Each structure stands twice: as C-alpha cells, then as structure tokens.
Amino acid sequence: MNKQDLINSISEKSGLTKKDVESVLNSFLGEVTDALSSGDKVQLIGFGTFETRKRSARVGRNPQTGATLEIAESKVPAFKAGNKLKEAVK
C-alpha cells in the first residue's frame, strides 16, 4: 500500500474527502518528522513508537575498490511496534 492507496482507504472508511485526509496525513507526517529532528519521540499507545537511534562510527569497505573508509556516527529514525500491532500481524 502506498500513500495514495492509504488516503483512498481512509477516505472511504471515514467519509471525509480525499483532500481532507491528505491534509491530515501530511500534517501527521510533518509533526513526526519535526519531533524526531528535535530529538523527541512520538509514542502512539498500542501502535508503536517513532524515535531516533544513534548509529556508531565504524569502518566500511567500498565493494568496487576494496578500499576501507571511515563511516561517521549518525542518527537514524526507528520504529518499534506496539503490542496491539504485533498481535494483529501474527
């Protein structure tokens, strides 16, 4: 399912227009992005938690040349599924 499929599905189930659903979905994604970029986490009870995690610096290898290179430390977004979501997927 892609973003447009999600918008169509929510629109059909809720009775809202596709334009309204798209606006709400874009606002939600923007708020999650803003929270993660400022170091906060977003917790939706039963669904899951969006957070950032630190990825340590490490030594990598260029597969074309075989040369080693230093990969810098970075922050990456992560999602941890909640119990209700895990049970629904089983």
N, C-alpha and C positions, 0 to 999 in steps of 0.2 A: 504494500500500500504506500503510495506516495502522498505528498502534501495535498494535492488536488483531490485525490480519492478520499482522504480524511475529511476535507472540507465538505465534499458532496455527501458523505455518510452522516456527518454531524448535522448538516442542513436538513436532510431528510428526516432524521430521528427527532430533531428538536423543533422543527417548523420555522426556524429562523432562515433568513435569506443567506445565500452563499456569500454575499458581500459582508454581511454582519459577522458570519462565522470566520471568514478570512481575517477580518479586522481583529477579532478576539484572539485568534490563534497567533497572528503576528505580534500582538501585544504581549501575549504569554511568552512567546519565544524571546522577545526583546527583553522582558523582565528577567527571565532565567539567565540570559547572556550577560546582562548588566550585573546581576548578583554574583555570578561566577567570576566575572572580570574584576570585581572589587574584593574577591576573596571570601564571599559569603557562600552558604549552601542553601539549596531550596529543597525542603522536605515536604513531600505530599504523603501523608499517612495512608498506608495501605497500597500505595502505588510505588513509591520509591524516592530516592534522594539523588539530586544532582549536586556534585561537588567537584572541587579541583584537587588533584593529587600532584605531588612533586615527583618528577622522574629524575633520578640521579644522573650526574655526568658519567659518561662511560666511553670506552674505546670501541670504535666501529671499524668496519672494513669496507672499502669500495669494491664491489664484486667485479667490476670491469678490470681494474688495475691490480687489485690485491693490496693496495696501499692502506695503511691504517690511518685513522683520523680521530680526533677528539670530538665527541658529541657533547655539547654543553647541557647543563642542567636545565630543565624546563618544567612548566606547569601544564598539566593536561586535564581536560574535562573528563569526568567519570560519572557513571550512573550505577547505583546499587538498587536492585529491585526490592520492593517490599514484599511482605509475606503473602498478602492477598493476590498480588500479581504473580508470584511464584506458584501459588496453588492453582490459579486459573490456567496457567500454561501447562501444568502437569498433564 
